[in-house]
Amino acid sequence: MTRTAAVNADTPDTTPAEVSLWQAFLFWLKLGFISFGGPAGQIAIMHQELVERRRWISERRFLHALNYCMVLPGPEAQQLATYIGWLMHRTRGGLIAGGLFVLPSLFILIGLSWVYIAFGEMPLVAGLFYGIKPAVTAIVVQAAHRIGARALKNKVLWAVAAAAFVAIFALDVPFPAIVAAAAAIGYVGGRMAPDRFRAGGGHGQGDKSFGRALIDDDTPAPAHALFSWNRLARGALIGGLLWLVPMGLLTAGYGWDHTLTQMGWFFTKAALLTFGGAYAVLPYVYQGAVGHYGWLTPTQMIDGLALGETTPGPLIMVVTFVGFVGGYVKAVFGADSLFLAGAVAATLVTWFTFLPSFILILMGGPFIETTHNDLKFTAPLTAITAAVVGVILNLALFFGYHVLWPQGFEGAFEWGSAVIALGAGLALFRFKANVIHVIATCALIGFVVKTLL
């Protein structure tokens, strides 16, 4: 056997024992409750547990799977868990891994959303959110900086980011149109000036070994991971039915214009636009949920992102909060069933948001080798990622405006929020503080400010 990665003298050379589906289930369940820190933190946890400690998959195979998930719309950490679960235990393994990555967060957010909407005016809750919202503004600015530092490697990509910012900030261009235009620029640019649209960074090939892995560098792909037209057609049919049946039932039972039906349709579109992570699609969610449908207010949208930052699971789980508040406020089941309305809407939104991720992983897995490092495939993504930087910057300005001038520019400037935001930014940029620690500290400060001052 040829191994390109260096192996230390004390590195174990024995292959770990086979992992049962029950053992995998217990790990994925644990991961669902400890997956804090956004995608970077979640991927780091999986790498530490699956590559370094348990040796279920090798460094190279892990990064190769991650590269594939990075080019798909949707939360890459959840997709990576789905992919590894599928590779180890077929479709049921992928469903367990991806599902348990989401379900704990779903139940937690339904509970927190109810507390927020029912008791949000209480001094304790109001004080905590007074400190959390400026922290979230600083976190979004950091996200724009982090993605920009990785993605904007030349003047062309800087121009794409600037154009995206102007389009959404000044011209109010819909987010899907920005994504489509960026993809077209990337496709053409990848042919005319390929060096300008090569992925600038990202995840390289593994150069470490932690010993023999259960799925090692030279482990052949299992039978279920080999491409088959029959398997592809069956996956497409089942995936299509899993979307079509609930959407058809909603349309038949409530009508196309009903709140629940429109939530299903809107968040299906949002799921297919989640390039660059949750921060990238949040402006689209805001445009629809706040501006078009009126499911929640701008302030509630910021509060929802704050809850998403403080719970385990993908950050895109903020859509669960949007669904709960929308179903609750619209009283879709009547004034006597507000909690049920919110819980059903939250569950429905989560289903339509994550269904495309499962379909893309379970159907697209066998194509990994053919798409990896193919410029025709990655150049549009490179341009989209550049546009995402401009979109996130607009999101940061949106949050900053509503946090610092909650009554509009004609109202008073919130000096307390400004100081908290500056402190959070200093902690994130200068001291590289943990996001959860920053949010917790700012929440405590906000409570003190609102209670004692």
Secondary structure, 3 states (H helix, E strand, C coil): CCCCCECCCCCCCCCCCCCCHHHHHHHHHHHHHHCCCHHHHHHHHHHHHHHHHCCCECHHHHHHHHHHHHCCCCCHHHHHHHHHHHHHHHHHHHHHHHHHHHHHHHHHHHHHHHHHHHHCCCHHHHHHHHHHHHHHHHHHHHHHHHHHHHHCCCHHHHHHHHHHHHHHHCCCCCHHHHHHHHHHHHHHHHHHCHHHHCCCCCCCCCCECCCCCCECCCCCCCHHHCCCHHHHHHHHHHHHHHHHHHHHHHHHHHCCCCHHHHHHHHHHHHHCCCCCCHHHHHHHHHHHHHHHCCCCCHHHHHHHHHHHHCCCCCHHHHHHHHHHHHHHHHCCCCCCCHHHHHHHHHHHHHHHHHHHHHHHHHHHHHHHHHHCCCHHHHHHHHHHHHHHHHHHHHHHHHHHHHHHCCCCCCCCCCHHHHHHHHHHHHHHHCCCCCHHHHHHHHHHHHHHHHHHC
